[in-house]
Amino acid sequence: MDEAADDVAKVFANGQPYEVFDPPQGPPKQVFVLQPTEAASTKLPFEKRRDGLGTTHHEAGTLRMGTDPNDSITNEDAVFTRS
């Protein structure tokens, strides 16, 4: 996942220099300008860029929503439908 995040950043940069903020959340204390071929991890290690549990990500992923209990876990109101 970490390397994929670096790859996505390079895709979004579209061949242009891009910035990495330290810290990643809140006001940056430092801004690194990277060249399109550089991975963000060369300036800011993965460990410093990860969010902690219970912060901004769903640790278990998402639950499929739908009207058919055979192919969804929650109904259209996000209510759990399986026992």
Residue, then its C-alpha position, 0 to 999 in steps of 0.5 A: m500500500d505504501e509503495a502504491a501511494d507513492d506511485v499514485a502521487k507520481v501519476f497525479a503529478n503527471g510528469q511535473p514536480y510535486e510536493v510532500f508535506d511534513p507532517p502530512q496532516g495539519p500545517p506543514k513544517q517542511v515542504f519537499v519538492l520532488q521531481p516526477t521520478e522521485a518517490a515521496s518515501t525518499k524524503l518522507p519515510f512511510e512511517k511518518r506518513r501513515d495515519g493511526l488506527g481510528t483516524t481517517h481510514h476504515e481499518a476493515g475496508t468498506l461494506r457492500m451496500g445494496t437491496d439484495p442480501n445475497d450480494s450486499i452486507t448492508n441495505e440502502d440505509a447502511v443497516f447490517t442485513r446479515s446475521 
